[in-house]
Amino acid sequence: MLLRWLVGNWVQNQGRGLIQEKLKAHVAGEGEPIHAPETLEVACFFALGIESGGLYDLLETPETIQHPDFVEHLGLLDGRLIALVETGVGGKKARQTTQQYIALRKPQWIVSCGFAGGLAEPVKKGQVVMANAVVRAEREELVIPFSMTAEQAASQPGLHVGRLLTVDKIIRTPDQKRQLGEAHAALAVDMETYATADACAEQKTRFLSVRVITDAVDDELPKNLERLVEQTSTAKMIGAAAAAIINRPASVQDMWRLRETAMKASDRLARFLQGVVPQLK
């Protein structure tokens, strides 16, 4: 079932690739010009397409542009032009894309969005964390100012405001999560926010972080997840998934549950962002 889904996605991506080739030809001046803006108010950054999928589904007249190092989706959200940018996994790709995108579109706001793991008991699966600070090991804490008061945050069911930790690898086990949460006084952990926030600070671009929790502090992630996420193409992901299934047949159920969790989390994140983005002026 998982392989069928992965193959289906690969075929769909092949069709999307043909469209993107035409779009690249437009960018290169080989067709009618794309009306991509020179400046943009809001760009939402995601590592992966499965994270951005819920918000993409809410866009009116979306248009996809495949840049050399990242993917950009332009479209209207409740009548306002925004961008969804897929950077790839990890801090290095997030920083590189942030720097390139600021030079390309000069966005007023960049919002680091996507999935995160919970590091503290109050944070449950499916809930949202808005970071008021982001930290990583041996780096200076970056404060993220925004106007929401503690009272306003408390009045929003399933919303937490606090410190976010960025690391370089997936944190799988409850013991690892608890240790990191206590050591850094952090509510959640991800792999991109610090790099994006730091690049935005360098360029004086306003920044916000919105993350949805896909695994709570007591949830253990499958061992093969990190290898799957590291793959650079759908074809390689299919190969990694096939190897995981051969070595451990029960991993099919693990990965299918992860997919279902990711789809629900993406939709939850999209609904939250739909309320946040109009407030960014």
Buried (B, 14 or more C-beta within 10 A) or exposed (E): EBEEEBBEBBEEBEEBEEEBEEBBEBBEEEEEEEEBEEEBBBBBBBBBBBBBBBBBEBBEEBBBBBBEEBBBBBBEBEEEBBBBBBBBBBBEBBBBBBBBBBEBBBBBBBBBBBBBBBBBEEBEBBBBBBBBBBBBEEEEEBEBEBEBEEEEBEEBEBBBBBBBBBBEEBBBEBEBBBEBBEEBEBBBBBBBBBBBBBBBBEBEBBBBBBBBBBBBBEBEBBBBBBBBBBBEEBEEBBEBBEBBBEEEEEBBEBBEEBBEBBEBBBBBBBBBBBEBBBEBE
